[in-house]
């Protein structure tokens, strides 16, 4: 299996919340859940840093995750992140 922790940081809580709602409404989370090789793709809100989101990703293998990165809904996610000025840190775990 291949595991990632992806941290999204917004300028404030309101920006984080608007960003998440747009991602949710765009169907990005559901589309990712339906991908072959996806075992987990879950968003978590930090209890201590109200401007952050953690995404826990588990994939069958690295190839499944790399394929995921090129799909149209991930391109859309990149556009939404840019719109809201979201900083991203990715950790392999």
PyMOL commands that place a pseudoatom at each C-alpha (Angstrom):
pseudoatom trace, name=CA, resn=UNK, resi=1, chain=A, elem=C, hetatm=0, pos=[0.000, 0.000, 0.000]
pseudoatom trace, name=CA, resn=UNK, resi=2, chain=A, elem=C, hetatm=0, pos=[0.947, 3.642, -0.489]
pseudoatom trace, name=CA, resn=UNK, resi=3, chain=A, elem=C, hetatm=0, pos=[0.042, 6.247, 2.166]
pseudoatom trace, name=CA, resn=UNK, resi=4, chain=A, elem=C, hetatm=0, pos=[0.057, 10.049, 2.089]
pseudoatom trace, name=CA, resn=UNK, resi=5, chain=A, elem=C, hetatm=0, pos=[-0.791, 12.834, 4.489]
pseudoatom trace, name=CA, resn=UNK, resi=6, chain=A, elem=C, hetatm=0, pos=[-1.643, 16.017, 2.606]
pseudoatom trace, name=CA, resn=UNK, resi=7, chain=A, elem=C, hetatm=0, pos=[-1.867, 19.245, 4.600]
pseudoatom trace, name=CA, resn=UNK, resi=8, chain=A, elem=C, hetatm=0, pos=[-3.793, 22.208, 3.210]
pseudoatom trace, name=CA, resn=UNK, resi=9, chain=A, elem=C, hetatm=0, pos=[-3.269, 25.563, 4.877]
pseudoatom trace, name=CA, resn=UNK, resi=10, chain=A, elem=C, hetatm=0, pos=[-5.526, 28.552, 4.187]
pseudoatom trace, name=CA, resn=UNK, resi=11, chain=A, elem=C, hetatm=0, pos=[-5.051, 32.135, 5.353]
pseudoatom trace, name=CA, resn=UNK, resi=12, chain=A, elem=C, hetatm=0, pos=[-7.916, 31.755, 7.873]
pseudoatom trace, name=CA, resn=UNK, resi=13, chain=A, elem=C, hetatm=0, pos=[-10.836, 29.561, 8.891]
pseudoatom trace, name=CA, resn=UNK, resi=14, chain=A, elem=C, hetatm=0, pos=[-13.344, 31.262, 6.610]
pseudoatom trace, name=CA, resn=UNK, resi=15, chain=A, elem=C, hetatm=0, pos=[-11.115, 30.702, 3.570]
pseudoatom trace, name=CA, resn=UNK, resi=16, chain=A, elem=C, hetatm=0, pos=[-10.604, 27.064, 4.596]
pseudoatom trace, name=CA, resn=UNK, resi=17, chain=A, elem=C, hetatm=0, pos=[-14.345, 26.531, 4.912]
pseudoatom trace, name=CA, resn=UNK, resi=18, chain=A, elem=C, hetatm=0, pos=[-15.155, 28.156, 1.555]
pseudoatom trace, name=CA, resn=UNK, resi=19, chain=A, elem=C, hetatm=0, pos=[-12.393, 26.121, -0.103]
pseudoatom trace, name=CA, resn=UNK, resi=20, chain=A, elem=C, hetatm=0, pos=[-13.711, 22.848, 1.345]
pseudoatom trace, name=CA, resn=UNK, resi=21, chain=A, elem=C, hetatm=0, pos=[-17.297, 23.598, 0.329]
pseudoatom trace, name=CA, resn=UNK, resi=22, chain=A, elem=C, hetatm=0, pos=[-16.238, 24.293, -3.251]
pseudoatom trace, name=CA, resn=UNK, resi=23, chain=A, elem=C, hetatm=0, pos=[-14.199, 21.069, -3.356]
pseudoatom trace, name=CA, resn=UNK, resi=24, chain=A, elem=C, hetatm=0, pos=[-17.152, 19.111, -1.971]
pseudoatom trace, name=CA, resn=UNK, resi=25, chain=A, elem=C, hetatm=0, pos=[-19.660, 20.669, -4.388]
pseudoatom trace, name=CA, resn=UNK, resi=26, chain=A, elem=C, hetatm=0, pos=[-17.328, 19.990, -7.335]
pseudoatom trace, name=CA, resn=UNK, resi=27, chain=A, elem=C, hetatm=0, pos=[-17.550, 16.256, -6.559]
pseudoatom trace, name=CA, resn=UNK, resi=28, chain=A, elem=C, hetatm=0, pos=[-13.797, 15.842, -6.168]
pseudoatom trace, name=CA, resn=UNK, resi=29, chain=A, elem=C, hetatm=0, pos=[-13.999, 13.754, -3.009]
pseudoatom trace, name=CA, resn=UNK, resi=30, chain=A, elem=C, hetatm=0, pos=[-16.614, 11.379, -4.401]
pseudoatom trace, name=CA, resn=UNK, resi=31, chain=A, elem=C, hetatm=0, pos=[-14.777, 11.027, -7.717]
pseudoatom trace, name=CA, resn=UNK, resi=32, chain=A, elem=C, hetatm=0, pos=[-11.600, 10.103, -5.859]
pseudoatom trace, name=CA, resn=UNK, resi=33, chain=A, elem=C, hetatm=0, pos=[-13.449, 7.510, -3.750]
pseudoatom trace, name=CA, resn=UNK, resi=34, chain=A, elem=C, hetatm=0, pos=[-14.566, 5.845, -6.984]
pseudoatom trace, name=CA, resn=UNK, resi=35, chain=A, elem=C, hetatm=0, pos=[-11.071, 5.535, -8.462]
pseudoatom trace, name=CA, resn=UNK, resi=36, chain=A, elem=C, hetatm=0, pos=[-9.540, 2.123, -8.924]
pseudoatom trace, name=CA, resn=UNK, resi=37, chain=A, elem=C, hetatm=0, pos=[-6.787, 1.710, -6.369]
pseudoatom trace, name=CA, resn=UNK, resi=38, chain=A, elem=C, hetatm=0, pos=[-8.204, 4.210, -3.861]
pseudoatom trace, name=CA, resn=UNK, resi=39, chain=A, elem=C, hetatm=0, pos=[-8.551, 2.729, -0.383]
pseudoatom trace, name=CA, resn=UNK, resi=40, chain=A, elem=C, hetatm=0, pos=[-9.032, 5.940, 1.620]
pseudoatom trace, name=CA, resn=UNK, resi=41, chain=A, elem=C, hetatm=0, pos=[-9.354, 9.647, 0.815]
pseudoatom trace, name=CA, resn=UNK, resi=42, chain=A, elem=C, hetatm=0, pos=[-10.633, 11.483, 3.881]
pseudoatom trace, name=CA, resn=UNK, resi=43, chain=A, elem=C, hetatm=0, pos=[-10.594, 15.167, 4.865]
pseudoatom trace, name=CA, resn=UNK, resi=44, chain=A, elem=C, hetatm=0, pos=[-10.029, 16.107, 8.539]
pseudoatom trace, name=CA, resn=UNK, resi=45, chain=A, elem=C, hetatm=0, pos=[-10.253, 19.563, 10.108]
pseudoatom trace, name=CA, resn=UNK, resi=46, chain=A, elem=C, hetatm=0, pos=[-7.610, 20.474, 12.685]
pseudoatom trace, name=CA, resn=UNK, resi=47, chain=A, elem=C, hetatm=0, pos=[-8.932, 21.075, 16.208]
pseudoatom trace, name=CA, resn=UNK, resi=48, chain=A, elem=C, hetatm=0, pos=[-5.952, 23.307, 17.007]
pseudoatom trace, name=CA, resn=UNK, resi=49, chain=A, elem=C, hetatm=0, pos=[-5.274, 25.170, 13.757]
pseudoatom trace, name=CA, resn=UNK, resi=50, chain=A, elem=C, hetatm=0, pos=[-8.583, 26.384, 12.367]
pseudoatom trace, name=CA, resn=UNK, resi=51, chain=A, elem=C, hetatm=0, pos=[-7.075, 27.184, 8.970]
pseudoatom trace, name=CA, resn=UNK, resi=52, chain=A, elem=C, hetatm=0, pos=[-5.823, 23.656, 8.185]
pseudoatom trace, name=CA, resn=UNK, resi=53, chain=A, elem=C, hetatm=0, pos=[-7.179, 20.476, 6.635]
pseudoatom trace, name=CA, resn=UNK, resi=54, chain=A, elem=C, hetatm=0, pos=[-5.460, 17.094, 6.677]
pseudoatom trace, name=CA, resn=UNK, resi=55, chain=A, elem=C, hetatm=0, pos=[-6.216, 14.603, 3.928]
pseudoatom trace, name=CA, resn=UNK, resi=56, chain=A, elem=C, hetatm=0, pos=[-5.369, 10.978, 4.646]
pseudoatom trace, name=CA, resn=UNK, resi=57, chain=A, elem=C, hetatm=0, pos=[-4.829, 9.059, 1.413]
pseudoatom trace, name=CA, resn=UNK, resi=58, chain=A, elem=C, hetatm=0, pos=[-4.309, 5.309, 1.145]
pseudoatom trace, name=CA, resn=UNK, resi=59, chain=A, elem=C, hetatm=0, pos=[-3.775, 3.724, -2.242]
pseudoatom trace, name=CA, resn=UNK, resi=60, chain=A, elem=C, hetatm=0, pos=[-3.329, 0.166, -3.480]
pseudoatom trace, name=CA, resn=UNK, resi=61, chain=A, elem=C, hetatm=0, pos=[0.076, 1.230, -4.824]
pseudoatom trace, name=CA, resn=UNK, resi=62, chain=A, elem=C, hetatm=0, pos=[2.038, 4.316, -5.832]
pseudoatom trace, name=CA, resn=UNK, resi=63, chain=A, elem=C, hetatm=0, pos=[1.026, 3.927, -9.465]
pseudoatom trace, name=CA, resn=UNK, resi=64, chain=A, elem=C, hetatm=0, pos=[-2.656, 4.333, -8.530]
pseudoatom trace, name=CA, resn=UNK, resi=65, chain=A, elem=C, hetatm=0, pos=[-1.883, 7.591, -6.730]
pseudoatom trace, name=CA, resn=UNK, resi=66, chain=A, elem=C, hetatm=0, pos=[0.257, 8.934, -9.579]
pseudoatom trace, name=CA, resn=UNK, resi=67, chain=A, elem=C, hetatm=0, pos=[-2.556, 8.166, -12.041]
pseudoatom trace, name=CA, resn=UNK, resi=68, chain=A, elem=C, hetatm=0, pos=[-4.991, 9.987, -9.696]
pseudoatom trace, name=CA, resn=UNK, resi=69, chain=A, elem=C, hetatm=0, pos=[-2.896, 13.169, -9.892]
pseudoatom trace, name=CA, resn=UNK, resi=70, chain=A, elem=C, hetatm=0, pos=[-3.512, 13.506, -13.636]
pseudoatom trace, name=CA, resn=UNK, resi=71, chain=A, elem=C, hetatm=0, pos=[-7.292, 13.067, -13.650]
pseudoatom trace, name=CA, resn=UNK, resi=72, chain=A, elem=C, hetatm=0, pos=[-9.666, 15.938, -14.508]
pseudoatom trace, name=CA, resn=UNK, resi=73, chain=A, elem=C, hetatm=0, pos=[-11.081, 16.245, -10.999]
pseudoatom trace, name=CA, resn=UNK, resi=74, chain=A, elem=C, hetatm=0, pos=[-7.546, 16.729, -9.642]
pseudoatom trace, name=CA, resn=UNK, resi=75, chain=A, elem=C, hetatm=0, pos=[-6.897, 19.406, -12.245]
pseudoatom trace, name=CA, resn=UNK, resi=76, chain=A, elem=C, hetatm=0, pos=[-10.078, 21.087, -10.955]
pseudoatom trace, name=CA, resn=UNK, resi=77, chain=A, elem=C, hetatm=0, pos=[-8.800, 20.721, -7.377]
pseudoatom trace, name=CA, resn=UNK, resi=78, chain=A, elem=C, hetatm=0, pos=[-5.617, 22.542, -8.381]
pseudoatom trace, name=CA, resn=UNK, resi=79, chain=A, elem=C, hetatm=0, pos=[-7.684, 25.396, -9.800]
pseudoatom trace, name=CA, resn=UNK, resi=80, chain=A, elem=C, hetatm=0, pos=[-9.710, 25.652, -6.596]
pseudoatom trace, name=CA, resn=UNK, resi=81, chain=A, elem=C, hetatm=0, pos=[-6.549, 25.594, -4.456]
pseudoatom trace, name=CA, resn=UNK, resi=82, chain=A, elem=C, hetatm=0, pos=[-5.096, 28.418, -6.542]
pseudoatom trace, name=CA, resn=UNK, resi=83, chain=A, elem=C, hetatm=0, pos=[-8.314, 30.449, -6.246]
pseudoatom trace, name=CA, resn=UNK, resi=84, chain=A, elem=C, hetatm=0, pos=[-8.155, 30.298, -2.433]
pseudoatom trace, name=CA, resn=UNK, resi=85, chain=A, elem=C, hetatm=0, pos=[-4.376, 30.542, -2.063]
pseudoatom trace, name=CA, resn=UNK, resi=86, chain=A, elem=C, hetatm=0, pos=[-4.096, 27.146, -0.375]
pseudoatom trace, name=CA, resn=UNK, resi=87, chain=A, elem=C, hetatm=0, pos=[-0.598, 26.047, 0.630]
pseudoatom trace, name=CA, resn=UNK, resi=88, chain=A, elem=C, hetatm=0, pos=[0.046, 22.302, 0.329]
pseudoatom trace, name=CA, resn=UNK, resi=89, chain=A, elem=C, hetatm=0, pos=[2.514, 20.023, 2.105]
pseudoatom trace, name=CA, resn=UNK, resi=90, chain=A, elem=C, hetatm=0, pos=[2.636, 16.328, 1.190]
pseudoatom trace, name=CA, resn=UNK, resi=91, chain=A, elem=C, hetatm=0, pos=[4.176, 13.659, 3.421]
pseudoatom trace, name=CA, resn=UNK, resi=92, chain=A, elem=C, hetatm=0, pos=[4.673, 10.031, 2.473]
pseudoatom trace, name=CA, resn=UNK, resi=93, chain=A, elem=C, hetatm=0, pos=[3.943, 7.899, 5.520]
for i in range(1, 93): cmd.bond("trace and resi %d" % i, "trace and resi %d" % (i + 1))
show_as sticks, trace
zoom trace
